[in-house]
Amino acid sequence: MMQWRLNIPPLTRVLLLLLVAFSVSYQTLRYGVDYTAGHYLALIPQWALFTPWVYFTATYSEQNIFTVLIAGATILYGGKYLERAWGSSREFGKFVLLVTLLPNFLASLIYVFLFAISQDDDLALVVIQGSVALQAAFLVAFKQLVPEHTVTILRGAINIRVKHFPSIFLAANTLSGILLGTDTALVLAWAGFMTSWTYLRFYKKQPDLSTAGTGNNQLRGDASETFAFAYFWPDAMQAPIAAIADGIYNALVFMRVCTPFSTEDVETGNEQATARGEGGLPNLLNHGGSRNGRNKQEEAERRRALALKALDQRLHAASINNKPQSMAPEPSLPNGKIESGPSTIDEADRSQS
């Protein structure tokens, strides 16, 4: 038991302790002190300005034992994996802090905006809490690191690749929010997803694993084509989503909010994605590295196939765009010979002589 406890990385262990401490404290405040005292740990938009620490504590203040268990499993397995895969508790800590604070802040702004429009007091007093945003953020990170890893459920009855988890998670929370009224989970899921993807795509620093890198270089963001926004969705939806996402991205670049990726950035990002697959990052649900060499090779092959597919699509699009710019054929003489520049000049010289 002691060995299992010590096998948890330090920051993941701290997050688990915070989850237990804040969840127990939340229930104690609600049922032991006053039912309305929960706003000291949970986020209520109307009171958040007076208790700003709730933007952090709300994520780890769960309502019941069921959500505590889900959050605990998320932090235990997800946190342990990411903290080791990134090789730094500091990097993992920055990520956790960002996807904890910003989604709660965005959710609070959304409900304040809705209250301003509708004047419905319930919107200003809605309770925002739970680890939904953290769960969405972890799934996005898994999609970046091990997109082709297959998770087996019910002894092989269901096989799902990690790259499909974010879209399934968002779809489930969206439908639940619309049909069952769990709108706070809907807002937090999308806020956590967008916060995590934006940070990992454009800002997070990572070591250069490509063949051209030495391993000591630091890259900013992930420009790989398989981590583009459209690749989070099923194949049939990727084309229209890519058109919309590209339009928004180009507008942000035009307003100088984002720095555009160069062709070299994209190629380096694709090499990074391939290197991560071939590097044998530890599996999601075990303690060591990849124990099955065949599975690791299959994941690397799937990564290479996706990268080649994306490259082929990009080259095909480039060839279509270059077709209208092809040069028109040179005019020919009546006898069928092609008139060239030098011969015309020589004819003019002879006529003057």
LINGI-V494485 format. One record per pair of residues at least 24 apart in sequence whose ideal C-beta (glycine too) atoms are under 10 Angstrom apart, sorted by the first residue. I is the first residue (numbers start at 1). J is the second residue. D is the distance in whole Angstrom. If there is no record, write none. Layout:
I/J/D
I/J/D
This chain:
4/287/9
7/80/8
7/287/6
8/75/10
8/76/7
8/79/8
8/80/6
8/83/9
9/79/7
9/80/6
9/81/9
9/82/9
9/83/4
9/84/6
9/89/7
9/92/8
10/83/8
10/89/6
10/92/10
10/93/10
11/75/10
11/79/7
11/80/10
11/82/10
11/83/6
11/88/10
11/89/4
11/90/9
11/91/10
11/92/6
11/93/6
11/96/7
12/75/6
12/76/7
12/77/9
12/78/9
12/79/4
12/80/5
12/81/9
12/82/9
12/83/5
12/84/9
12/89/9
12/92/8
12/96/9
13/75/9
13/76/9
13/79/9
13/80/9
13/83/10
14/75/10
14/79/9
14/89/9
14/93/9
14/96/10
15/59/10
15/60/7
15/71/9
15/72/10
15/74/10
15/75/5
15/76/9
15/78/10
15/79/6
15/83/10
15/92/10
15/93/9
15/96/7
15/100/9
15/131/10
15/134/9
16/60/9
16/71/9
16/72/6
16/75/6
16/76/6
16/79/8
16/80/10
17/60/10
18/56/9
18/57/8
18/59/9
18/60/5
18/61/10
18/75/9
19/59/9
19/60/5
19/61/9
19/62/7
19/68/7
19/71/6
19/72/6
19/74/9
19/75/6
19/76/10
19/131/8
19/134/10
20/60/9
20/62/10
20/68/8
20/71/10
20/72/8
21/57/10
21/60/8
21/61/10
22/56/9
22/57/5
22/58/9
22/59/9
22/60/4
22/61/5
22/62/8
22/129/9
23/60/7
23/61/6
23/62/5
23/63/8
23/64/9
23/65/9
23/67/8
23/68/5
23/71/8
23/72/9
23/129/10
23/130/10
24/61/9
24/62/10
24/68/9
25/57/9
25/60/10
25/61/8
26/57/8
26/58/9
26/60/9
26/61/4
26/62/7
26/63/8
26/129/8
27/61/9
27/62/9
27/63/8
27/64/9
27/65/10
27/68/10
29/61/9
30/63/9
36/125/10
38/63/9
38/127/7
38/129/8
39/125/9
39/127/8
41/129/8
42/127/5
42/128/7
42/129/4
42/130/9
43/104/5
43/105/9
43/107/7
43/108/6
43/111/9
43/126/9
43/127/7
43/128/4
43/129/6
43/130/10
43/184/9
44/108/9
44/111/9
44/124/8
44/125/6
44/126/7
44/127/6
44/128/7
44/129/9
45/107/8
45/108/5
45/109/8
45/110/9
45/111/5
45/112/5
45/113/10
45/114/9
45/115/7
45/123/8
45/124/5
45/125/8
45/126/7
45/127/10
45/128/7
46/108/10
46/111/9
46/112/8
46/115/8
46/121/8
46/123/9
46/124/4
46/125/6
46/126/9
47/124/9
47/125/8
48/104/9
48/105/9
48/108/6
48/111/10
48/112/9
48/128/9
49/108/10
52/105/10
54/104/8
54/108/9
54/128/9
54/129/9
55/100/8
55/101/5
55/102/9
55/103/9
55/104/5
55/105/6
55/107/10
55/108/8
55/128/9
56/97/8
56/100/6
56/101/6
56/104/8
57/100/9
57/104/9
57/129/9
58/100/9
58/101/10
58/103/10
58/104/5
58/107/9
58/108/9
58/127/9
58/128/6
58/129/4
58/130/8
58/131/10
58/133/10
58/188/9
59/96/9
59/99/9
59/100/5
59/101/9
59/103/8
59/104/7
59/128/10
59/129/7
59/130/7
59/131/6
59/132/9
59/133/7
59/134/6
59/188/9
59/192/9
60/100/8
60/129/9
60/130/9
60/131/7
60/134/9
61/127/10
61/129/5
61/130/8
61/131/9
62/129/7
62/130/6
62/131/7
63/127/8
63/129/7
63/130/7
67/129/9
67/130/6
67/131/8
67/132/9
68/130/10
68/131/9
70/130/9
70/131/7
70/132/9
70/135/8
71/130/7
71/131/4
71/132/9
71/134/8
71/135/8
72/131/9
73/135/10
74/131/6
74/132/10
74/134/6
74/135/5
74/137/10
74/138/6
74/139/9
75/131/8
75/134/8
75/135/9
75/138/9
77/138/9
77/284/7
77/285/6
77/286/10
78/134/8
78/135/8
78/137/9
78/138/4
78/139/8
78/141/8
78/142/8
78/284/8
79/134/9
79/138/8
80/282/9
80/284/10
80/285/10
80/287/9
81/138/8
81/141/9
81/142/8
81/145/8
81/146/9
81/281/8
81/282/7
81/283/8
81/284/6
81/285/9
81/286/10
82/137/10
82/138/7
82/141/6
82/142/8
82/145/8
84/281/9
84/282/6
84/287/10
85/141/8
85/142/9
85/144/10
85/145/6
85/146/9
85/276/9
85/279/10
85/281/5
85/282/7
85/284/10
86/141/9
86/145/9
86/204/9
86/206/8
86/207/10
87/206/10
87/207/8
91/204/7
91/205/8
91/206/8
92/141/10
94/199/9
94/203/10
94/204/8
94/205/10
95/137/7
95/138/9
95/141/7
95/195/10
95/196/8
95/199/7
95/200/8
95/204/7
96/134/7
96/137/8
96/138/9
98/137/8
98/195/6
98/196/8
98/198/10
98/199/6
98/203/9
98/204/9
99/133/6
99/134/6
99/135/10
99/136/8
99/137/4
99/138/8
99/140/9
99/141/9
99/191/9
99/192/6
99/193/9
99/195/5
99/196/5
99/199/8
100/131/9
100/133/7
100/134/7
100/137/9
100/192/9
100/195/9
101/133/10
101/195/9
102/133/8
102/137/10
102/191/7
102/192/9
102/194/9
102/195/5
102/196/10
102/198/9
102/199/9
103/128/9
103/132/8
103/133/4
103/134/8
103/136/8
103/137/8
103/187/8
103/188/6
103/189/9
103/190/9
103/191/4
103/192/5
103/193/9
103/194/8
103/195/5
103/196/9
104/128/6
104/129/9
104/133/7
104/187/10
104/188/8
104/191/8
104/192/9
105/191/9
105/195/10
106/133/9
106/187/8
106/188/9
106/190/9
106/191/5
106/192/9
106/194/8
106/195/8
107/132/10
107/133/8
107/183/10
107/184/7
107/186/10
107/187/5
107/188/6
107/190/9
107/191/6
107/192/9
108/187/10
109/191/10
110/183/10
110/184/10
110/187/6
110/190/10
110/191/8
111/183/9
111/184/8
111/187/8
114/183/10
114/187/10
123/183/10
126/183/8
126/184/6
126/187/10
127/184/7
128/184/5
128/185/10
128/187/8
128/188/7
129/184/8
129/188/9
130/182/10
130/184/8
130/185/7
130/188/7
131/188/9
131/192/9
132/169/9
132/173/7
132/182/9
132/184/8
132/185/5
132/186/9
132/187/9
132/188/4
132/189/5
132/190/10
132/191/9
132/192/7
133/185/9
133/187/9
133/188/4
133/189/7
133/190/9
133/191/6
133/192/3
133/193/8
133/194/10
133/195/7
133/196/9
134/188/9
134/192/6
134/196/9
135/165/10
135/169/7
135/173/9
135/185/10
135/188/9
135/189/8
135/192/7
135/193/10
136/165/10
136/166/7
136/169/6
136/170/7
136/173/8
136/185/10
136/188/8
136/189/5
136/190/8
136/191/8
136/192/4
136/193/4
136/194/9
136/195/9
136/196/7
136/197/9
137/166/10
137/189/10
137/191/9
137/192/5
137/193/7
137/194/10
137/195/7
137/196/4
137/197/9
137/199/9
137/200/9
138/165/9
138/166/10
138/169/10
138/192/9
138/196/8
139/163/10
139/164/10
139/165/5
139/166/5
139/167/9
139/168/9
139/169/6
139/170/9
139/189/10
139/192/9
139/193/8
139/196/8
139/232/10
140/165/9
140/166/6
140/169/10
140/192/8
140/193/6
140/194/9
140/195/9
140/196/4
140/197/5
140/198/10
140/199/9
140/200/7
140/201/9
140/227/9
140/232/8
141/166/10
141/196/6
141/197/9
141/199/10
141/200/7
141/204/9
142/166/8
142/284/7
143/167/9
143/196/9
143/197/9
143/200/9
143/226/9
143/227/7
143/231/9
143/232/7
144/196/9
144/197/9
144/200/6
144/201/9
144/204/9
144/206/10
144/222/6
144/224/8
144/226/9
144/227/6
144/272/10
144/273/8
144/276/8
145/200/10
145/273/9
145/276/6
145/277/9
145/279/10
145/281/6
145/282/10
145/284/9
146/276/8
146/277/8
146/281/6
146/282/9
146/283/8
146/284/7
146/290/10
146/299/7
146/303/9
147/224/10
147/226/7
147/227/8
147/231/8
147/232/10
147/273/8
147/276/9
147/277/8
147/299/9
147/302/8
147/303/7
147/306/8
148/226/9
148/273/10
148/277/7
148/295/10
148/298/8
148/299/4
148/300/8
148/301/8
148/302/4
148/303/6
148/304/10
148/305/9
148/306/8
149/277/9
149/281/9
149/283/7
149/284/6
149/285/10
149/290/9
149/295/8
149/296/9
149/298/10
149/299/6
149/302/10
150/295/8
150/298/9
150/299/8
150/302/9
151/283/10
151/284/7
151/285/8
152/285/10
161/299/9
161/302/8
162/284/7
162/299/10
163/226/8
163/227/10
163/231/8
163/232/8
163/302/10
163/306/9
164/232/9
164/233/9
164/234/8
165/232/10
166/192/10
166/193/6
166/196/9
166/197/8
166/232/5
166/233/9
167/193/9
167/232/6
167/233/5
167/234/7
167/237/9
169/193/8
170/232/8
170/233/9
171/233/10
193/232/8
194/229/9
197/222/10
197/227/8
197/228/10
197/229/7
197/232/8
198/229/10
198/258/10
200/227/8
201/227/6
201/228/8
201/229/8
201/258/10
201/261/9
201/269/10
202/258/7
202/259/8
202/261/9
206/272/7
206/276/10
207/272/9
207/275/10
208/268/7
208/271/9
208/272/7
208/275/9
209/268/10
209/271/8
209/272/5
209/273/9
209/274/9
209/275/4
209/276/7
209/278/9
209/279/7
210/267/9
210/268/5
210/269/9
210/270/9
210/271/4
210/272/6
210/273/10
210/274/8
210/275/6
211/268/10
211/271/6
211/274/9
211/275/8
212/264/10
212/267/9
212/268/7
212/271/7
213/268/8
213/271/8
213/272/9
213/275/9
217/268/10
219/265/8
219/268/7
219/269/8
219/272/7
220/259/9
220/265/9
221/259/9
221/261/8
221/265/8
221/269/8
222/261/10
222/265/10
222/268/10
222/269/6
222/272/7
222/273/8
222/276/10
223/260/10
223/261/4
223/262/8
223/263/10
223/264/9
223/265/4
223/266/5
223/267/8
223/268/7
223/269/4
223/270/8
223/272/9
223/273/10
224/261/10
224/265/9
224/266/7
224/267/9
224/268/8
224/269/3
224/270/5
224/271/8
224/272/6
224/273/4
224/274/9
224/276/9
224/303/10
224/306/9
224/307/8
224/310/8
225/261/10
225/266/6
225/267/10
225/269/7
225/270/6
225/273/9
225/306/8
225/307/7
225/309/9
225/310/4
225/311/8
225/313/8
225/314/7
226/269/9
226/270/8
226/273/6
226/274/10
226/303/8
226/306/5
226/307/7
226/309/9
226/310/6
227/269/7
227/270/10
227/272/9
227/273/7
228/261/10
228/266/9
228/269/10
228/310/8
231/306/8
231/310/8
238/313/10
242/313/10
263/314/9
266/310/9
266/311/9
266/314/8
267/307/10
267/311/9
269/307/10
270/303/9
270/304/10
270/306/9
270/307/5
270/308/9
270/310/7
270/311/7
271/307/9
273/303/6
273/304/9
273/306/8
273/307/7
273/310/10
274/300/7
274/303/5
274/304/6
274/306/9
274/307/6
275/300/9
275/303/9
276/300/9
276/303/8
277/301/8
277/302/8
277/303/4
277/304/8
277/306/10
277/307/10
278/303/8
278/304/9
